[in-house]
Amino acid sequence: MIKALSAAFSAVKGMVVMMLERCIDVLKKGKRVIYIAPSRELAEYIRQEFMTGFGGLINTDVIVIDELEQNCAREFLGTRRILPEDTGIMVLKEVMRNLDLEGKLHFYRKVYARYGLLQGLLSTIKKIKRQALSPKELLIKAQDTGDNILIKKAENLTAVFEAYDRKLEELGFVDMEDMARIAIENSASCTYLEDVELIAVDGYINLDRIDVKLLESIVQNRYIKVIGHVPMNTPFIDSFIEGEIYKDFAKIGAEIVKYDFSREGYFKKLAACLFTGERLKEPPSGIRVLNAPCVSDEIRQAAKIIKSLLYEKKTTLENIAVITGDVQGYRDYIAQIFEEMNLPMSMGKYVKLAAVPLIRDLFLFFSKGAEAVKDGITFETPYMSVDACSADSVGIAQIHGRINITDKITYYVEELINIIDGLRIKQKLNELYRSGRISSDIYVRDLKAYISLVDILIKIRQEYANFDIQVNSEDFLELFKRHIQEATISLKGGNPAGIKILDPDLLKGTCYDYIFFLGLNEGVFPKAPIKAGVFTSREKQLLAKLGVNLESPGWEHAREKIRFILSVASAKKSLFLSYRTADEDGSYIIKSPFLEELIFTAGIDKDSSAIMDKRSMRQRFSPDIGDAWSLNEAAEKLILGRFGQITDTSDKTRAETSKDNIDKAVSRISGESFDNAAAQLSEETLPPITGLFESLKERAGWLRW
């Protein structure tokens, strides 16, 4: 049986075989394997390969590096709990206040209560922990730079760091970044590592120092072998990883497996030449550079190309990936346009909780209380019509009056739950839906939003159950607001076999026939350096020279270049690169220097056919019915596109051309002729727009894949 499975597995091609065959040799002995991937996308791919080639995931863990830390440390936490990030900010604020009262806070004294500073301090503390440094070790490094301002900052940061850790211990919390340290201390006795013979580290270009120490500790205390693999070797990548992952593998004593994930071909050769100053001698193949005046048009162009590829049966959904360095900013547009085009995607349709009118109304009421009603503030939704329920109005005013004090966070949570119960939101939702005043879509959205809001309050209550620090109502509402802003609700689940929507980090180590890289603008990809924080870019560079990596701009920019190289190498047949010519506010925005590098390297600056002419907003709203690829587009272009009077007998050529264009467009949409709709448009008087749209909708169904 094992021989048959192994033979089937050997048929799988690519670099995965070389790594996984080593794993199979271990699994044959009845031992366990831990396979560490850099992204959940690659981890899922590896799991599928194990199931295809070995018949299952028995004795195999395919995880990311953070999960290794947690799995090794979890059994040693005792009664301690992992610290939620928002709780960390509240703890840090209390620590800063106490240090100020003791006269130990000098550098941040005037701004220590500001959320931005607290977030920056907490982020810096976490990065220092990832570097396996103690507060005093950081101070020594800062003193070695000889920079007086940096030294003063480090002195204050050391005091804050030490006080913060003491407070966490007092409250019974463990910072997530401390999990690796706990795992290192207990690697010899950790039950998670029992029967493990091999750890495979695949696809990483760098590791945090704390993870290197963890792997070193595991190798020293256990009979466990480590093998490592980087996704691709190019001159630029090699120049980076020599001082990063290869150096780390040498410390661990890991065996390095060299094999590129990308198959031989044009895009691998192109990727190898990027950022080397050399031009690819091979003529351009399968590259197209697009541009758009706005995000919506950028995505719409990509969706039309994807639909044409599918319509012509050139590929299938799972062989297409859409990449962007700003998934958060593009996600809503992608969901809306892909749904309109009936393009299934792996990403579900989500809406930000803070964008739901019901939630905005509730938060306004939480903030203003009965004053909102007295001041005549207009709410967006009918659920907040307090005048219709005068009995509610009195009770709510009394409840809200009790939260303007200083108390424990759990107290505020209970009061807000009472306020929500008093508003009877759920009952009003049901009544409005039954009476037909709201649609089923709005009902489902608002019900999910309501449940999500209550879940947030319950989660906060659980997180702060043993948190004795008292806060005022404004601080609590700010905490609650951040939870709301970070939350999303799912309106539609993703299709696992649909088009992949990824950021460059998630793409790492996987290949697709067609790749669409959107948002190739400066500041989007590569991302602009984050200027906020405790240390300036110059101070980070000074510390980097002494081996303290706090993600200096130069280091992070090099990583962005590698992400771009790997994204280009992930394409098999075609690569579509897109940038915007204007920002969403209409301001000018320039294309990414990475895109300029690719244009130069591929030599397509000499091949105008590969680069699209600059597209204007006028072209975006062009009435060309032949360019319609969705029912909405067909309706929009027929209504607004001047093709209505196609019975103009004085211009039969125009009429025939218009009808041909309509037929071509609709054949792509519905798969059948559009003669009936065209005939309806031939009447002297056009039907009302709504009627026209409904008739179009009736005659042309969605194109089903």
C-alpha positions as CSV (number, residue, x, y, z in Angstrom):
1,M,0.0,0.0,0.0
2,I,2.8,2.4,1.0
3,K,4.6,1.6,-2.3
4,A,1.5,2.3,-4.3
5,L,0.9,5.6,-2.6
6,S,4.5,6.6,-2.8
7,A,4.5,5.9,-6.6
8,A,1.4,8.0,-7.0
9,F,3.0,10.8,-5.1
10,S,6.2,10.6,-7.2
11,A,4.1,11.5,-10.2
12,V,3.5,15.0,-8.7
13,K,5.8,17.5,-10.4
14,G,7.7,20.5,-9.0
15,M,9.7,21.5,-6.0
16,V,7.0,20.2,-3.6
17,V,7.9,16.6,-4.6
18,M,11.5,17.1,-3.3
19,M,10.3,18.3,0.1
20,L,7.4,16.0,0.5
21,E,9.2,12.9,-0.6
22,R,11.6,13.5,2.3
23,C,8.5,13.8,4.5
24,I,7.0,10.5,3.2
25,D,10.2,8.6,4.0
26,V,9.7,9.7,7.7
27,L,6.0,8.9,7.6
28,K,6.8,5.4,6.4
29,K,8.6,4.8,9.7
30,G,5.5,5.8,11.7
31,K,7.1,9.0,12.8
32,R,5.6,12.5,12.7
33,V,6.4,15.4,10.4
34,I,5.9,19.2,10.9
35,Y,5.7,21.1,7.6
36,I,6.0,24.9,8.1
37,A,4.7,27.1,5.3
38,P,5.0,30.9,5.0
39,S,1.3,31.5,4.1
40,R,-2.0,29.7,4.6
41,E,-2.5,29.6,0.9
42,L,0.7,27.5,0.4
43,A,-0.2,25.5,3.5
44,E,-3.5,24.5,2.0
45,Y,-1.8,23.6,-1.3
46,I,0.7,21.4,0.6
47,R,-2.2,19.6,2.5
48,Q,-3.8,18.9,-0.8
49,E,-0.5,17.4,-2.2
50,F,-0.2,15.2,0.9
51,M,-3.7,13.9,0.5
52,T,-3.2,13.3,-3.2
53,G,0.2,11.6,-2.9
54,F,0.1,10.0,0.6
55,G,-3.7,9.4,1.0
56,G,-4.1,11.7,4.1
57,L,-2.6,13.9,6.7
58,I,-1.9,11.2,9.4
59,N,1.1,12.1,11.5
60,T,1.5,15.4,9.5
61,D,1.0,19.0,10.7
62,V,1.1,21.6,8.0
63,I,1.2,24.9,9.8
64,V,2.7,28.4,9.8
65,I,5.6,29.4,12.2
66,D,3.3,31.1,14.7
67,E,1.4,27.9,15.2
68,L,4.6,26.0,16.0
69,E,5.3,28.5,18.8
70,Q,1.8,28.2,20.2
71,N,1.6,24.4,19.9
72,C,4.9,24.1,21.8
73,A,4.0,26.6,24.5
74,R,0.3,26.1,25.2
75,E,0.6,23.2,27.7
76,F,2.9,25.4,29.9
77,L,0.6,28.4,30.2
78,G,-1.1,27.2,33.3
79,T,-3.8,29.6,34.4
80,R,-2.3,32.4,32.3
81,R,-4.3,33.7,29.3
82,I,-3.0,35.0,25.9
83,L,-3.3,38.8,25.8
84,P,-5.7,40.3,23.3
85,E,-4.2,43.3,21.4
86,D,-6.7,45.9,22.7
87,T,-6.2,44.7,26.2
88,G,-2.5,45.2,25.7
89,I,-3.1,48.9,24.8
90,M,-5.2,49.4,27.9
91,V,-2.5,47.7,30.1
92,L,0.1,49.9,28.5
93,K,-1.9,53.1,29.1
94,E,-2.2,52.2,32.7
95,V,1.6,51.5,32.9
96,M,2.4,54.8,31.3
97,R,0.1,56.6,33.7
98,N,1.8,55.0,36.7
99,L,5.3,55.7,35.4
100,D,4.3,59.4,34.9
101,L,3.0,59.6,38.5
102,E,6.3,58.1,39.7
103,G,8.3,60.7,37.7
104,K,9.9,58.0,35.5
105,L,8.4,59.1,32.2
106,H,10.3,61.8,30.5
107,F,10.4,61.4,26.7
108,Y,6.7,60.6,26.2
109,R,5.2,62.5,29.1
110,K,3.0,64.9,27.1
111,V,1.6,62.4,24.7
112,Y,1.6,59.1,26.6
113,A,-2.3,58.8,26.7
114,R,-2.6,59.1,22.9
115,Y,-3.8,56.0,21.1
116,G,-1.3,56.4,18.2
117,L,1.7,56.5,20.6
118,L,0.4,53.5,22.6
119,Q,0.0,51.5,19.4
120,G,3.5,52.5,18.2
121,L,5.0,51.6,21.6
122,L,3.2,48.2,21.8
123,S,4.2,47.4,18.2
124,T,7.9,48.2,19.0
125,I,7.8,46.1,22.2
126,K,6.5,43.2,20.1
127,K,9.2,43.6,17.5
128,I,11.9,43.7,20.1
129,K,10.6,40.5,21.6
130,R,10.6,38.9,18.1
131,Q,14.3,39.8,18.0
132,A,14.8,37.8,21.2
133,L,16.1,40.9,23.1
134,S,15.5,41.9,26.7
135,P,14.9,45.6,27.5
136,K,18.4,46.0,28.9
137,E,20.0,44.4,25.8
138,L,18.1,46.9,23.6
139,L,19.4,49.8,25.7
140,I,23.0,48.5,25.4
141,K,22.6,48.3,21.6
142,A,21.2,51.9,21.6
143,Q,24.2,53.1,23.7
144,D,26.5,51.5,21.2
145,T,25.1,53.8,18.4
146,G,26.3,56.9,20.2
147,D,23.1,58.8,19.2
148,N,21.9,60.8,22.2
149,I,18.2,61.0,21.2
150,L,18.1,57.3,20.4
151,I,19.6,56.5,23.8
152,K,17.0,58.7,25.6
153,K,14.2,57.0,23.7
154,A,15.7,53.6,24.6
155,E,16.0,54.5,28.3
156,N,12.3,55.4,28.4
157,L,11.3,52.4,26.3
158,T,13.2,50.1,28.6
159,A,11.4,51.5,31.7
160,V,8.0,51.1,29.9
161,F,8.9,47.6,28.6
162,E,9.9,46.3,32.0
163,A,6.8,47.8,33.8
164,Y,4.6,46.4,31.0
165,D,5.9,42.9,31.5
166,R,5.5,43.1,35.2
167,K,1.9,44.3,34.9
168,L,1.1,41.4,32.5
169,E,2.5,38.9,35.0
170,E,0.4,40.5,37.7
171,L,-2.8,40.3,35.7
172,G,-2.1,36.7,34.6
173,F,-1.7,37.5,30.9
174,V,0.9,36.2,28.4
175,D,1.8,38.4,25.4
176,M,1.6,36.4,22.1
177,E,5.2,37.3,21.4
178,D,6.2,35.5,24.6
179,M,4.9,32.2,23.4
180,A,8.1,31.5,21.5
181,R,10.2,32.2,24.6
182,I,8.0,29.8,26.6
183,A,8.4,27.2,23.9
184,I,12.2,27.6,23.9
185,E,12.3,27.1,27.6
186,N,10.3,23.9,27.4
187,S,11.3,22.4,24.1
188,A,12.9,19.4,25.8
189,S,9.7,18.4,27.6
190,C,7.0,19.6,25.1
191,T,4.6,16.8,24.3
192,Y,3.7,18.4,20.9
193,L,7.1,17.4,19.6
194,E,6.8,13.7,20.6
195,D,7.5,11.3,17.8
196,V,8.5,14.2,15.4
197,E,11.5,13.2,13.3
198,L,11.5,16.0,10.7
199,I,10.6,19.7,10.5
200,A,10.4,21.1,6.9
201,V,10.7,24.9,6.6
202,D,9.4,25.9,3.2
203,G,9.1,29.2,1.3
204,Y,10.5,31.6,3.9
205,I,13.0,34.3,2.9
206,N,13.7,35.4,6.5
207,L,12.9,34.2,10.0
208,D,12.5,36.2,13.2
209,R,15.4,35.7,15.6
210,I,13.1,34.2,18.2
211,D,12.0,31.5,15.8
212,V,15.6,30.7,14.9
213,K,16.3,30.2,18.6
214,L,13.2,28.0,18.9
215,L,14.3,25.8,16.0
216,E,17.9,25.7,17.5
217,S,16.5,24.7,20.8
218,I,14.4,21.9,19.3
219,V,17.4,20.5,17.3
220,Q,19.6,20.6,20.4
221,N,17.1,19.0,22.8
222,R,15.4,16.5,20.4
223,Y,16.4,14.0,17.7
224,I,14.7,16.1,15.1
225,K,16.1,17.0,11.7
226,V,15.3,20.3,10.0
227,I,15.3,20.8,6.2
228,G,14.8,24.2,4.6
229,H,13.8,25.5,1.2
230,V,13.5,29.0,-0.3
231,P,10.9,29.6,-3.0
232,M,13.2,30.7,-5.7
233,N,16.9,31.6,-6.4
234,T,17.6,34.7,-8.4
235,P,20.5,37.1,-8.2
236,F,18.5,39.6,-6.2
237,I,16.9,37.1,-3.9
238,D,20.2,35.3,-3.2
239,S,21.8,38.6,-2.3
240,F,19.1,39.1,0.4
241,I,18.8,35.6,1.8
242,E,22.5,35.0,2.2
243,G,22.4,37.3,5.2
244,E,18.9,36.1,6.3
245,I,17.4,32.6,5.9
246,Y,20.6,30.9,4.7
247,K,22.5,32.3,7.7
248,D,19.6,31.1,9.9
249,F,19.6,27.6,8.4
250,A,23.4,27.4,9.1
251,K,22.8,28.2,12.8
252,I,20.1,25.6,13.1
253,G,22.1,23.0,11.2
254,A,19.4,22.6,8.6
255,E,19.9,20.9,5.3
256,I,19.0,23.2,2.4
257,V,17.0,21.9,-0.5
258,K,17.5,24.0,-3.6
259,Y,14.7,23.9,-6.2
260,D,12.6,26.7,-7.7
261,F,8.8,26.5,-7.3
262,S,8.3,28.1,-10.7
263,R,8.6,25.9,-13.7
264,E,11.0,26.8,-16.6
265,G,9.5,29.3,-18.9
266,Y,9.4,33.0,-19.9
267,F,8.1,34.3,-16.6
268,K,10.8,32.5,-14.6
269,K,13.5,34.0,-16.8
270,L,11.9,37.5,-16.5
271,A,11.7,37.2,-12.7
272,A,15.4,36.2,-12.5
273,C,16.4,39.4,-14.4
274,L,14.4,41.8,-12.2
275,F,16.4,44.3,-10.2
276,T,19.7,43.2,-11.7
277,G,20.0,46.0,-14.3
278,E,19.9,43.5,-17.1
279,R,17.4,43.2,-19.9
280,L,15.8,39.9,-20.9
281,K,17.0,39.0,-24.4
282,E,13.9,36.8,-25.1
283,P,11.0,38.7,-26.8
284,P,8.0,39.6,-24.6
285,S,5.4,36.9,-24.3
286,G,2.1,37.0,-22.5
287,I,2.5,40.4,-20.7
288,R,-0.1,43.1,-20.8
289,V,0.1,46.5,-19.0
290,L,-3.3,48.0,-18.2
291,N,-4.2,51.4,-16.7
292,A,-7.4,52.8,-15.3
293,P,-8.7,56.2,-14.0
294,C,-10.2,54.6,-10.8
295,V,-10.3,51.4,-8.7
296,S,-13.7,50.4,-10.0
297,D,-12.6,50.6,-13.7
298,E,-9.3,48.8,-12.9
299,I,-11.2,45.8,-11.5
300,R,-13.9,46.0,-14.2
301,Q,-11.2,45.7,-16.9
302,A,-9.7,42.7,-15.2
303,A,-13.1,41.0,-14.7
304,K,-13.9,41.4,-18.4
305,I,-10.6,39.8,-19.4
306,I,-11.2,37.0,-17.0
307,K,-14.7,36.5,-18.3
308,S,-13.5,36.4,-21.9
309,L,-10.8,33.8,-21.0
310,L,-13.5,31.6,-19.4
311,Y,-16.0,32.3,-22.2
312,E,-13.4,31.1,-24.8
313,K,-12.7,28.1,-22.5
314,K,-9.0,29.0,-22.3
315,T,-8.8,28.2,-18.6
316,T,-10.8,27.4,-15.4
317,L,-11.5,29.4,-12.4
318,E,-9.0,27.8,-10.1
319,N,-6.2,28.6,-12.5
320,I,-6.7,32.4,-12.1
321,A,-5.4,34.6,-9.3
322,V,-6.0,38.3,-8.7
323,I,-3.2,40.0,-6.6
324,T,-3.1,43.4,-5.0
325,G,-0.9,44.9,-2.3
326,D,-4.1,46.6,-0.9
327,V,-6.6,43.8,-0.4
328,Q,-8.4,45.8,2.2
329,G,-9.0,48.8,-0.1
330,Y,-9.9,46.6,-3.2
331,R,-12.0,43.9,-1.5
332,D,-15.4,45.6,-1.6
333,Y,-15.0,46.7,-5.2
334,I,-13.8,43.2,-6.2
335,A,-16.8,41.6,-4.4
336,Q,-19.3,43.9,-6.0
337,I,-18.0,43.8,-9.6
338,F,-17.2,40.0,-9.6
339,E,-20.7,39.3,-8.3
340,E,-22.2,41.5,-11.1
341,M,-20.1,39.6,-13.7
342,N,-21.1,36.3,-12.0
343,L,-17.4,35.4,-11.4
344,P,-17.1,33.0,-8.4
345,M,-14.2,33.8,-6.2
346,S,-12.5,32.2,-3.2
347,M,-13.0,35.4,-1.1
348,G,-16.5,35.8,0.3
349,K,-18.5,39.0,0.2
350,Y,-18.1,41.0,3.4
351,V,-19.2,44.4,4.7
352,K,-17.5,46.4,7.4
353,L,-19.5,46.4,10.5
354,A,-19.0,50.1,11.0
355,A,-20.5,50.7,7.5
356,V,-23.9,49.2,8.5
357,P,-26.4,52.1,9.2
358,L,-27.8,50.2,12.2
359,I,-24.4,50.0,13.9
360,R,-23.7,53.7,13.2
361,D,-27.0,54.6,14.8
362,L,-26.4,52.4,17.8
363,F,-22.9,53.8,18.4
364,L,-24.3,57.4,18.1
365,F,-26.9,56.6,20.7
366,F,-24.3,54.9,23.0
367,S,-22.2,58.1,22.7
368,K,-24.9,60.7,23.1
369,G,-27.6,58.8,25.0
370,A,-31.0,60.5,25.5
371,E,-29.4,63.7,24.4
372,A,-29.4,62.4,20.9
373,V,-33.2,62.3,21.0
374,K,-33.5,65.7,22.8
375,D,-31.2,67.4,20.3
376,G,-33.3,66.1,17.4
377,I,-30.5,64.0,15.8
378,T,-31.8,62.1,12.8
379,F,-31.0,58.4,12.8
380,E,-30.4,56.5,9.6
381,T,-32.6,53.5,10.4
382,P,-36.2,53.0,11.5
383,Y,-35.1,50.8,14.4
384,M,-34.0,53.9,16.4
385,S,-37.4,55.6,16.2
386,V,-37.5,56.1,20.0
387,D,-40.5,58.5,19.7
388,A,-42.6,55.5,18.5
389,C,-41.8,53.8,21.9
390,S,-42.0,56.4,24.6
391,A,-41.7,53.8,27.3
392,D,-38.3,52.8,25.8
393,S,-37.2,56.5,25.7
394,V,-37.4,56.9,29.5
395,G,-35.7,53.6,30.3
396,I,-32.9,54.2,27.8
397,A,-32.2,57.7,29.2
398,Q,-31.9,56.3,32.7
399,I,-29.6,53.5,31.7
400,H,-27.3,55.7,29.7
401,G,-27.0,58.2,32.5
402,R,-25.3,55.5,34.6
403,I,-22.4,54.9,32.3
404,N,-20.8,58.3,32.5
405,I,-18.6,57.3,35.4
406,T,-15.3,55.5,36.0
407,D,-15.6,51.8,36.4
408,K,-14.4,48.3,35.2
409,I,-14.8,47.5,31.5
410,T,-17.1,44.6,32.3
411,Y,-19.5,47.0,34.0
412,Y,-19.8,49.1,30.8
413,V,-20.4,46.0,28.8
414,E,-23.4,44.9,31.0
415,E,-24.8,48.4,30.7
416,L,-24.6,48.5,26.9
417,I,-26.2,45.1,26.7
418,N,-29.1,46.5,28.8
419,I,-29.3,49.5,26.5
420,I,-29.5,47.2,23.4
421,D,-32.1,45.0,25.1
422,G,-34.1,48.1,25.9
423,L,-34.1,49.2,22.2
424,R,-35.7,45.9,21.2
425,I,-33.8,45.9,17.9
426,K,-34.4,42.3,17.0
427,Q,-38.2,42.6,17.5
428,K,-38.3,45.8,15.4
429,L,-36.2,44.1,12.6
430,N,-38.8,41.2,12.5
431,E,-41.7,43.6,12.4
432,L,-40.3,45.7,9.6
433,Y,-39.4,42.7,7.5
434,R,-42.9,41.1,8.0
435,S,-44.6,44.4,7.1
436,G,-42.5,44.6,3.9
437,R,-40.8,47.9,4.8
438,I,-37.3,46.4,4.5
439,S,-36.0,43.8,1.9
440,S,-34.7,40.4,2.8
441,D,-31.1,41.5,1.9
442,I,-31.3,44.4,4.4
443,Y,-33.0,42.2,7.0
444,V,-30.2,39.6,6.8
445,R,-27.4,42.2,6.8
446,D,-28.8,44.1,9.8
447,L,-29.6,40.9,11.7
448,K,-26.0,39.7,11.2
449,A,-24.7,43.1,12.2
450,Y,-26.8,43.1,15.4
451,I,-25.6,39.6,16.3
452,S,-22.0,40.6,15.6
453,L,-22.3,43.7,17.8
454,V,-23.6,41.6,20.7
455,D,-20.8,39.0,20.1
456,I,-18.2,41.8,20.3
457,L,-19.6,42.9,23.7
458,I,-19.6,39.3,25.0
459,K,-16.0,38.9,23.7
460,I,-14.9,42.1,25.5
461,R,-16.5,40.9,28.7
462,Q,-14.6,37.6,28.5
463,E,-11.3,39.2,27.7
464,Y,-11.6,41.7,30.5
465,A,-13.2,39.4,33.1
466,N,-10.2,39.6,35.5
467,F,-9.1,43.0,34.4
468,D,-9.3,45.2,37.5
469,I,-8.1,48.5,36.0
470,Q,-10.9,51.1,35.9
471,V,-11.5,53.4,32.9
472,N,-13.8,56.2,32.1
473,S,-16.7,55.8,29.7
474,E,-14.9,57.7,26.8
475,D,-12.0,55.2,27.0
476,F,-14.4,52.3,27.0
477,L,-16.3,53.7,24.0
478,E,-13.0,54.2,22.1
479,L,-12.1,50.5,22.8
480,F,-15.6,49.4,21.7
481,K,-15.3,51.6,18.5
482,R,-12.0,50.0,17.5
483,H,-13.6,46.5,17.8
484,I,-16.4,47.7,15.6
485,Q,-14.1,49.2,13.0
486,E,-12.0,46.1,12.8
487,A,-15.0,43.7,12.4
488,T,-16.7,42.5,9.2
489,I,-19.8,40.5,8.6
490,S,-20.1,37.9,5.9
491,L,-22.9,38.4,3.4
492,K,-21.9,35.6,1.1
493,G,-19.5,32.7,1.5
494,G,-16.5,32.2,-0.8
495,N,-16.2,29.5,-3.4
496,P,-13.1,27.3,-2.7
497,A,-12.9,26.5,-6.4
498,G,-13.3,30.2,-7.4
499,I,-10.8,32.8,-8.5
500,K,-8.1,33.4,-5.9
501,I,-8.0,37.0,-4.4
502,L,-4.6,37.3,-2.7
503,D,-1.9,39.7,-1.5
504,P,1.7,39.0,-2.7
505,D,2.6,37.3,0.6
506,L,-0.2,34.8,0.3
507,L,0.7,34.0,-3.3
508,K,4.2,32.9,-2.3
509,G,5.2,29.5,-3.6
510,T,2.0,28.8,-5.7
511,C,1.5,29.1,-9.5
512,Y,-1.5,30.0,-11.7
513,D,-2.1,30.1,-15.5
514,Y,-3.2,33.7,-15.4
515,I,-2.2,36.3,-12.9
516,F,-3.7,39.8,-12.6
517,F,-1.6,42.2,-10.5
518,L,-3.7,45.2,-9.6
519,G,-2.8,48.5,-7.9
520,L,0.8,48.8,-9.1
521,N,1.1,52.3,-7.9
522,E,3.7,54.0,-5.7
523,G,2.5,53.8,-2.1
524,V,0.2,50.8,-2.8
525,F,2.9,48.3,-4.0
526,P,5.5,48.8,-2.9
527,K,3.9,50.2,0.3
528,A,5.0,53.5,1.6
529,P,7.4,53.3,4.6
530,I,5.5,53.7,7.9
531,K,6.8,56.9,9.4
532,A,4.8,56.7,12.6
533,G,6.3,54.8,15.6
534,V,8.8,55.1,18.4
535,F,12.0,55.2,16.3
536,T,12.6,57.1,13.1
537,S,13.8,55.5,9.9
538,R,17.3,56.7,10.6
539,E,17.3,55.3,14.1
540,K,16.0,51.9,12.8
541,Q,18.9,51.9,10.3
542,L,21.4,52.6,13.1
543,L,20.0,49.7,15.2
544,A,20.0,47.5,12.1
545,K,23.7,48.0,11.6
546,L,24.1,46.5,15.1
547,G,21.9,43.5,14.3
548,V,18.6,44.8,15.7
549,N,16.0,44.4,13.0
550,L,13.0,46.7,13.7
551,E,12.0,46.5,10.0
552,S,14.0,49.4,8.6
553,P,12.7,50.9,5.4
554,G,15.6,49.5,3.3
555,W,15.1,46.0,4.6
556,E,11.3,46.1,4.1
557,H,11.7,47.6,0.6
558,A,14.0,44.6,-0.3
559,R,11.3,42.2,0.9
560,E,8.7,44.0,-1.3
561,K,11.0,43.5,-4.3
562,I,11.2,39.8,-3.5
563,R,7.4,39.6,-3.3
564,F,7.2,41.2,-6.7
565,I,9.7,38.8,-8.2
566,L,7.9,35.8,-6.8
567,S,4.5,37.1,-8.1
568,V,5.9,37.5,-11.6
569,A,7.4,34.0,-11.4
570,S,4.0,32.6,-10.3
571,A,2.5,33.2,-13.8
572,K,2.4,30.3,-16.2
573,K,0.7,31.6,-19.4
574,S,-0.1,35.3,-19.0
575,L,0.6,38.2,-16.6
576,F,-1.7,41.3,-16.5
577,L,-0.2,44.3,-14.7
578,S,-2.5,47.2,-13.8
579,Y,-2.0,50.7,-12.4
580,R,-4.2,53.7,-11.8
581,T,-3.7,57.1,-13.4
582,A,-5.6,58.9,-10.7
583,D,-6.4,58.4,-7.0
584,E,-9.9,58.0,-5.7
585,D,-10.1,61.7,-4.8
586,G,-9.0,62.7,-8.4
587,S,-5.4,63.5,-7.5
588,Y,-2.5,62.4,-9.6
589,I,-0.9,59.1,-8.7
590,I,2.2,57.5,-10.4
591,K,2.8,54.0,-11.4
592,S,5.0,51.7,-9.2
593,P,8.7,51.8,-9.8
594,F,8.5,48.0,-9.8
595,L,6.2,48.2,-12.8
596,E,8.7,50.5,-14.5
597,E,11.5,48.0,-13.7
598,L,9.5,45.1,-15.3
599,I,8.7,47.2,-18.4
600,F,12.4,47.9,-18.8
601,T,13.6,44.4,-18.1
602,A,11.0,42.8,-20.4
603,G,11.8,45.3,-23.1
604,I,8.1,46.1,-23.6
605,D,8.8,49.8,-23.6
606,K,9.7,49.2,-27.2
607,D,6.6,47.1,-27.9
608,S,3.6,49.4,-27.7
609,S,1.1,46.6,-28.3
610,A,1.8,45.2,-24.8
611,I,1.1,48.6,-23.1
612,M,-2.4,49.9,-23.1
613,D,-2.9,53.6,-24.1
614,K,-3.8,55.9,-21.3
615,R,-7.5,55.3,-20.4
616,S,-9.8,58.2,-19.5
617,M,-13.0,58.4,-17.4
618,R,-14.8,59.3,-20.7
619,Q,-13.7,55.9,-22.0
620,R,-14.8,54.3,-18.8
621,F,-18.4,55.4,-19.5
622,S,-18.2,54.8,-23.3
623,P,-21.5,53.7,-24.7
624,D,-20.0,50.8,-26.7
625,I,-22.6,48.1,-26.2
626,G,-20.1,45.6,-27.7
627,D,-18.0,46.0,-24.6
628,A,-20.8,44.9,-22.2
629,W,-19.9,41.8,-20.1
630,S,-22.7,41.8,-17.5
631,L,-26.4,42.4,-17.4
632,N,-25.9,45.6,-15.6
633,E,-23.5,46.9,-18.2
634,A,-25.8,45.9,-21.0
635,A,-28.7,47.8,-19.4
636,E,-26.5,50.8,-18.6
637,K,-25.1,51.0,-22.1
638,L,-28.5,50.5,-23.8
639,I,-30.1,53.1,-21.7
640,L,-27.3,55.7,-21.8
641,G,-25.5,54.7,-24.9
642,R,-27.4,56.4,-27.7
643,F,-28.3,53.1,-29.3
644,G,-31.9,53.4,-28.4
645,Q,-33.1,54.8,-31.8
646,I,-31.8,51.9,-33.9
647,T,-34.8,52.1,-36.3
648,D,-33.4,55.3,-37.7
649,T,-34.2,54.5,-41.4
650,S,-32.1,57.4,-42.6
651,D,-29.0,55.5,-41.4
652,K,-29.5,51.8,-41.9
653,T,-25.8,51.1,-41.6
654,R,-25.8,52.6,-38.1
655,A,-28.9,50.7,-37.2
656,E,-27.5,47.3,-38.4
657,T,-24.1,48.0,-36.7
658,S,-25.9,48.8,-33.4
659,K,-28.0,45.7,-33.5
660,D,-24.9,43.6,-34.3
661,N,-23.1,45.1,-31.3
662,I,-26.2,44.4,-29.1
663,D,-26.4,40.8,-30.3
664,K,-22.6,40.2,-29.7
665,A,-22.8,41.6,-26.2
666,V,-25.9,39.8,-25.2
667,S,-24.7,36.5,-26.6
668,R,-21.8,36.7,-24.1
669,I,-24.2,37.5,-21.3
670,S,-27.1,35.1,-21.9
671,G,-25.7,32.7,-24.5
672,E,-28.6,33.5,-26.8
673,S,-29.8,36.2,-29.3
674,F,-31.2,39.4,-28.0
675,D,-33.7,40.0,-30.9
676,N,-36.7,40.5,-28.7
677,A,-35.1,43.2,-26.6
678,A,-33.7,44.9,-29.7
679,A,-37.1,44.8,-31.3
680,Q,-38.5,46.5,-28.1
681,L,-35.9,49.2,-28.4
682,S,-37.0,49.8,-32.0
683,E,-40.3,51.4,-31.0
684,E,-40.5,55.1,-31.4
685,T,-41.1,55.7,-27.7
686,L,-38.6,54.0,-25.4
687,P,-40.3,52.3,-22.4
688,P,-39.5,53.8,-19.0
689,I,-36.0,53.0,-17.8
690,T,-37.1,50.7,-15.0
691,G,-39.3,48.8,-17.4
692,L,-36.5,48.6,-19.9
693,F,-34.1,47.3,-17.3
694,E,-36.7,44.7,-16.2
695,S,-37.2,43.5,-19.8
696,L,-33.5,43.2,-20.3
697,K,-33.2,41.3,-17.0
698,E,-36.0,39.0,-18.1
699,R,-34.5,38.3,-21.5
700,A,-30.9,37.9,-20.6
701,G,-29.9,35.7,-17.7
702,W,-26.6,35.6,-16.0
703,L,-23.8,33.7,-17.8
704,R,-23.3,30.5,-15.7
705,W,-20.0,28.8,-15.5
